[in-house]
Amino acid sequence: MSLRSENHQWGSIAKGFHWLVALGILVNGVWGLLMTDMSPSMTKIGVYALHKSIGLTILALFFLRLAWRLFDRAPPDEPAPMWQRVVAHITHVLLYGFILALPLSGWWYNSLHGYPLQWFKLFNLPALAAKNEDLSHTAHEIHEYLFYLLLLVLIGHVGAALKHHFFDKDNVLRRMLPFGRVHTSKSPQGESP
């Protein structure tokens, strides 16, 4: 498998960024939902700190992925009706927007609360805004709503990938799977005619 993307599939670096970000969102989303019901304790503080660190890691991976895309071309779209290609591109723009906005909104919320922000206890990051308890409630709601909107778009994204894989039997999902092999035949089943 090539490090860079090719005509028929994504390269291993693009795949790595894709799956690391996906895993980070999944873990941090579940983590975020579970931590809100914890009673105040030192454990809860540690759980929140880990949630913030994972969010910052996702943000860093997002920027690294964007930088990589400047040097790595995307494979051409798989053959599909125009409306599907348009919806796929809109979905990817929304995913990128939410993946950027979600950690930034958490950072903003943290700043408005006046809490220090550390990345895995290694270094502090600057506040994005001055402390403002009144605005912090709004920031928290924005952070939550962004998560649910991201979740809706992800469900559509995963659903479309599964539809392409199991019903259309094309390479849309295969070319992003870490160990997937794309079909080189033109037949829908990937078998020789």
C-alpha positions in Angstrom: 0.0 0.0 0.0 1.3 3.4 -1.0 1.8 6.3 1.5 0.2 8.6 -1.0 -3.2 8.3 -2.6 -3.5 6.6 -6.0 -6.2 6.7 -8.7 -8.0 3.7 -7.2 -7.6 4.2 -3.4 -6.5 6.5 -0.6 -2.9 6.2 0.6 -2.0 4.8 4.0 -1.4 8.3 5.5 -4.8 9.6 4.5 -6.4 6.4 5.7 -4.5 6.7 9.0 -5.7 10.3 9.6 -9.3 9.2 8.7 -9.5 6.3 11.1 -7.6 8.1 13.9 -10.0 11.0 13.8 -13.0 8.7 13.5 -11.8 6.7 16.6 -11.1 9.8 18.5 -14.5 11.3 17.8 -16.2 8.0 18.8 -14.2 7.6 22.1 -14.5 11.3 23.0 -18.2 11.4 22.2 -19.0 8.5 24.4 -16.6 9.8 27.1 -18.3 13.2 26.9 -21.8 11.8 27.3 -20.8 9.6 30.3 -18.8 12.2 32.2 -21.7 14.7 32.5 -23.5 12.4 35.0 -20.5 12.0 37.3 -20.7 13.5 40.8 -18.1 16.2 41.6 -14.8 14.5 42.5 -11.2 14.4 41.7 -12.0 11.5 39.3 -14.4 13.7 37.4 -11.7 16.4 37.1 -9.4 13.8 35.6 -12.1 12.5 33.3 -12.8 16.1 32.0 -9.0 16.7 31.6 -8.7 13.5 29.4 -11.8 14.6 27.4 -10.2 17.9 26.7 -6.8 16.4 25.8 -8.5 13.9 23.3 -10.4 16.8 21.8 -7.2 18.8 21.3 -5.6 15.8 19.8 -8.5 15.5 17.3 -8.1 19.1 16.5 -4.3 18.7 15.8 -5.0 15.6 13.7 -7.5 17.6 11.7 -5.0 20.3 10.9 -2.4 17.6 10.0 -4.9 15.9 7.7 -5.6 19.2 6.0 -1.9 19.9 5.6 -1.4 16.4 4.1 -4.3 17.0 1.6 -2.3 19.9 0.2 0.4 17.4 -0.8 -1.7 14.4 -1.5 -4.3 14.3 -4.3 -7.7 12.7 -3.6 -8.6 9.7 -5.8 -11.2 10.4 -8.4 -14.8 9.9 -7.3 -16.3 6.5 -7.9 -18.8 6.4 -10.7 -22.2 7.4 -9.3 -25.2 9.6 -10.1 -24.4 13.3 -10.0 -26.7 13.9 -7.0 -24.8 11.3 -5.0 -21.5 12.9 -5.7 -22.9 16.3 -4.7 -24.3 15.0 -1.5 -21.0 13.2 -0.7 -19.1 16.4 -1.2 -21.5 18.4 0.9 -21.3 15.7 3.6 -17.5 15.9 3.6 -17.6 19.7 3.9 -20.0 19.4 6.9 -17.8 16.7 8.5 -14.7 18.9 8.2 -16.6 21.9 9.6 -18.0 20.0 12.6 -14.7 18.3 13.3 -13.1 21.7 13.4 -15.9 23.5 15.3 -16.4 20.9 18.0 -13.0 21.0 19.7 -12.8 24.8 19.2 -16.2 25.3 20.9 -15.0 23.1 23.8 -11.8 25.2 24.1 -14.0 28.3 24.0 -16.3 26.9 26.7 -13.3 26.0 28.8 -11.9 29.5 28.4 -15.2 31.2 29.4 -15.2 29.1 32.5 -11.7 30.3 33.3 -10.3 26.8 33.6 -6.7 26.1 32.6 -6.4 23.9 29.5 -3.6 21.3 29.4 -2.8 18.7 26.8 -2.2 15.5 28.7 -0.6 17.5 31.6 2.4 18.3 29.3 1.7 21.9 28.5 -0.9 24.6 28.8 -2.8 26.2 26.0 -3.9 29.9 26.0 -7.5 30.9 26.6 -9.6 31.7 23.6 -11.7 34.2 25.5 -11.8 36.0 28.9 -13.7 34.4 31.7 -17.5 35.0 31.3 -19.8 32.7 33.3 -22.9 34.1 31.6 -21.7 33.3 28.1 -20.2 29.9 29.2 -23.7 28.3 29.5 -24.3 29.3 25.8 -20.9 28.0 24.8 -21.7 24.6 26.5 -25.0 24.3 24.6 -23.2 25.1 21.3 -20.6 22.5 22.1 -23.3 19.9 22.8 -25.4 20.8 19.7 -22.4 20.6 17.5 -21.7 17.1 18.8 -25.3 16.0 17.9 -25.1 17.6 14.5 -21.8 15.9 13.9 -23.3 12.6 15.0 -26.2 13.0 12.5 -23.8 13.7 9.6 -21.6 10.8 10.7 -24.6 8.5 10.6 -25.4 9.6 7.1 -21.7 9.2 6.1 -21.4 5.7 7.5 -24.8 4.7 6.2 -23.8 5.8 2.7 -20.5 3.9 2.9 -22.3 0.8 4.0 -24.9 1.2 1.2 -22.1 1.4 -1.4 -20.3 -1.6 0.1 -23.2 -4.0 0.6 -25.8 -2.9 -2.0 -23.8 -1.2 -4.8 -20.8 -3.5 -4.2 -18.4 -0.8 -5.4 -15.1 0.5 -4.0 -16.3 3.6 -2.1 -15.7 1.9 1.3 -12.9 -0.5 0.2 -10.6 2.3 -0.9 -10.7 3.9 2.6 -10.4 0.6 4.6 -7.0 0.2 6.2 -6.6 -3.3 4.6 -9.2 -3.1 2.0 -8.5 -4.3 -1.5 -10.3 -2.5 -4.3 -11.9 -4.4 -7.1 -10.3 -3.7 -10.4 -13.0 -5.2 -12.5 -15.8 -3.1 -13.9 -18.6 -5.6 -12.9 -20.7 -4.7 -9.9 -19.6 -7.8 -8.0 -16.0 -7.2 -8.7 -15.8 -10.4 -10.6 -14.5 -10.8 -14.1 -17.2 -10.7 -16.8 
